[in-house]
């Protein structure tokens, strides 16, 4: 660094020098491409002929295409549902894994594995699991057959837990409703009770037909008959896959945020008589407000741009049941044997960018208003 410069200026120059390679690559590979896409969205460019200026024709005509409207509906529904589910799932995992328990590092690693695994490999595994005789249908069949045992186990656990809590409180012991030691005893007694019910024939398995739900190669929508407010079952399958693979990454962000919350806040809340749920609602959630904004912003951006899983599933599901805006852009630029419609694809890309910006701005405004 040149001599005579203040420490603050030297630190700023050093930071800008480190950022320079990334800034140049951003300008060349993203900024230039973005400007070109804006220009192409007002032309009829097809990669072979010179682009002709058509004004707003692409933006007008694109809303007349049924496939674009389907892709728009699928992308918005996919983004809203997956973002909410993966945010809630990530927060729940982070709260559980934030406890100081022996061997918790093993569980943290296991929960994070889906995020580091190849999306291609994971999607191919899910393709196998979603078959008519795959794992998902088998698990559903097991649940339908043995749900009486599950209900009996939960009912007996609740009864034994209530009896223990009432017994301890009647003797003047301050115990919680979900006292860990009593809960473990209730689980063990419930297992014995279910075994006794099964041995006496009071509870038995139900004979059910084999579950052969078609998850991918179908045009069925849920809820059925709701028109544009229903989502195709193949897209819902991809939602389950996407939530499972992305939630662990956001779990790490929440885990870092949880470890930054001062313990004094929980101690003060406990002194005021707050229980675990109240501490979570009035201490944990407000303190994680900015982490939640980051998680939901990244989730919205990622889900609106979801492409790879639809491309990998390919012909295993009807295109109209899984197509998103990102795949719509790709299919118009690389349409197989037809001429590319770069103008239409660029217009769709601009609409996708505006949707992403609007969603993030709305979320930011909500966070600021609640802050």
C-alpha positions, -999 to 999 in steps of 0.1 A, spaced: 0 0 0 12 36 -7 26 54 23 7 83 37 -27 67 35 -48 63 66 -54 29 81 -91 31 72 -83 39 35 -58 11 33 -83 -14 47 -109 -2 22 -85 -5 -7 -75 -40 4 -111 -51 5 -118 -37 -30 -88 -55 -43 -100 -88 -29 -135 -81 -44 -121 -71 -78 -120 -106 -94 -155 -114 -83 -168 -80 -94 -152 -84 -129 -167 -119 -133 -201 -106 -121 -200 -78 -146 -188 -99 -175 -209 -131 -170 -240 -117 -153 -242 -80 -159 -235 -82 -197 -258 -112 -200 -286 -95 -182 -284 -64 -204 -284 -86 -235 -314 -105 -222 -333 -72 -217 -325 -63 -253 -335 -97 -267 -368 -96 -249 -379 -68 -272 -368 -86 -304 -376 -118 -323 -341 -131 -321 -337 -169 -329 -298 -173 -327 -295 -176 -365 -311 -144 -380 -303 -108 -369 -326 -97 -342 -356 -75 -352 -371 -50 -328 -407 -60 -320 -413 -38 -289 -437 -52 -263 -450 -80 -286 -432 -107 -267 -445 -95 -234 -481 -94 -248 -480 -127 -266 -464 -146 -238 -495 -142 -216 -515 -158 -244 -495 -190 -242 -511 -217 -221 -478 -233 -213 -463 -201 -200 -494 -195 -177 -490 -231 -164 -453 -225 -158 -461 -192 -140 -487 -210 -118 -464 -238 -110 -434 -215 -101 -455 -193 -78 -471 -223 -61 -438 -241 -58 -420 -211 -44 -446 -203 -18 -451 -238 -5 -415 -249 -6 -401 -217 10 -425 -219 39 -420 -257 44 -382 -256 42 -380 -226 65 -401 -242 92 -383 -275 88 -349 -259 90 -358 -240 121 -372 -271 137 -340 -291 129 -318 -262 142 -337 -260 175 -334 -298 180 -297 -299 171 -288 -269 192 -292 -289 223 -260 -302 240 -264 -339 237 -237 -366 233 -233 -376 197 -252 -345 184 -224 -338 159 -233 -372 142 -269 -361 137 -258 -327 124 -237 -344 98 -264 -368 89 -290 -341 85 -267 -320 63 -258 -348 39 -287 -342 15 -274 -307 8 -239 -318 -2 -251 -348 -23 -254 -343 -60 -288 -331 -70 -287 -354 -100 -280 -385 -78 -307 -375 -52 -333 -369 -79 -326 -403 -95 -330 -419 -61 -363 -401 -56 -374 -413 -91 -369 -448 -78 -387 -441 -45 -417 -425 -63 -424 -456 -85 -457 -475 -81 -439 -501 -61 -414 -477 -45 -405 -467 -10 -432 -440 -6 -461 -462 -15 -447 -490 7 -444 -466 37 -480 -454 31 -492 -490 29 -475 -498 62 -491 -468 79 -526 -477 66 -521 -513 78 -506 -506 113 -521 -473 122 -542 -489 151 -508 -498 168 -496 -462 164 -528 -447 178 -527 -472 207 -491 -463 214 -498 -426 215 -529 -429 236 -511 -451 262 -481 -428 263 -504 -398 270 -523 -418 297 -491 -430 315 -476 -395 312 -506 -379 328 -507 -404 356 -470 -398 364 -474 -360 363 -505 -360 385 -488 -385 410 -457 -363 413 -476 -331 416 -499 -346 443 -468 -352 463 -456 -316 459 -430 -321 432 -428 -294 405 -427 -315 373 -435 -304 337 -460 -321 315 -432 -333 292 -407 -342 319 -380 -362 300 -376 -389 326 -413 -395 329 -417 -394 291 -391 -421 286 -409 -442 312 -443 -436 294 -428 -447 261 -415 -480 276 -448 -487 294 -467 -479 261 -446 -504 242 -455 -530 268 -491 -520 267 -493 -522 229 -477 -557 230 -503 -568 255 -531 -554 233 -517 -572 203 -513 -605 222 -549 -604 234 -562 -595 199 -576 -562 210 -554 -544 184 -545 -560 151 -533 -550 117 -558 -540 90 -560 -558 57 -556 -531 30 -551 -532 -8 -515 -526 -20 -509 -488 -25 -500 -481 -61 -502 -443 -62 -488 -429 -94 -466 -400 -83 -450 -388 -115 -466 -401 -147 -499 -385 -141 -519 -353 -146 -537 -356 -114 -539 -323 -94 -543 -317 -56 -569 -305 -46 -588 -319 -76 -613 -295 -93 -597 -263 -80 -584 -252 -114 -555 -228 -112 -555 -231 -74 -545 -268 -75 -511 -282 -81 -501 -313 -101 -491 -343 -81 -457 -346 -100 -449 -311 -90 -458 -319 -53 -434 -348 -55 -406 -324 -66 -416 -301 -37 -410 -329 -12 -377 -336 -28 -366 -300 -29 -376 -293 7 -356 -323 19 -325 -313 0 -324 -276 8 -336 -274 44 -303 -287 58 -284 -257 43 -308 -233 60 -306 -253 92 -269 -243 95 -278 -206 92 -305 -210 119 -280 -230 140 -255 -202 138 -282 -177 147 -293 -197 177 -258 -199 191 -255 -161 190 -286 -156 211 -275 -146 247 -284 -171 273 -293 -143 296 -325 -137 276 -337 -172 282 -328 -169 319 -347 -137 322 -377 -152 305 -376 -182 328 -375 -160 358 -406 -143 345 -423 -176 344 -421 -183 306 -422 -220 296 -403 -235 267 -429 -226 241 -432 -190 253 -394 -187 253 -393 -200 217 -421 -176 206 -410 -145 224 -372 -149 225 -360 -173 198 -382 -162 169 -377 -124 173 -339 -129 178 -338 -149 145 -357 -123 125 -329 -113 103 -318 -149 98 -354 -158 88 -353 -130 62 -321 -143 47 -334 -179 47 -367 -169 31 -350 -146 6 -326 -173 -5 -355 -198 -5 -377 -176 -28 -348 -170 -52 -338 -206 -53 -374 -220 -58 -384 -195 -84 -353 -205 -104 -358 -242 -99 -347 -261 -130 -324 -291 -125 -349 -314 -109 -375 -308 -136 -349 -314 -163 -337 -346 -147 -372 -360 -142 -378 -353 -179 -403 -376 -196 -410 -395 -164 -437 -369 -158 -459 -348 -182 -442 -316 -190 -472 -294 -182 -473 -310 -147 -438 -300 -138 -427 -271 -160 -415 -240 -142 -405 -206 -155 -368 -215 -155 -375 -246 -175 -398 -227 -198 -369 -203 -206 -346 -232 -213 -371 -251 -235 -376 -220 -257 -339 -214 -261 -331 -251 -267 -364 -265 -283 -349 -295 -299 -354 -294 -337 -374 -262 -338 -360 -227 -341 -351 -211 -307 -374 -184 -295 -348 -163 -277 -371 -133 -276 -399 -151 -258 -374 -168 -235 -358 -135 -226 -392 -120 -219 -400 -149 -196 -366 -145 -179 -374 -108 -172 -408 -117 -158 -390 -142 -135 -365 -116 -124 -393 -91 -116 -412 -117 -97 -381 -125 -76 -374 -88 -69 -410 -82 -59 -411 -112 -35 -379 -102 -18 -390 -65 -15 -423 -75 0 -406 -98 25 -381 -71 34 -410 -47 41 -427 -72 63 -396 -78 83 -390 -40 87 -426 -34 98 -423 -62 124 -390 -49 136 
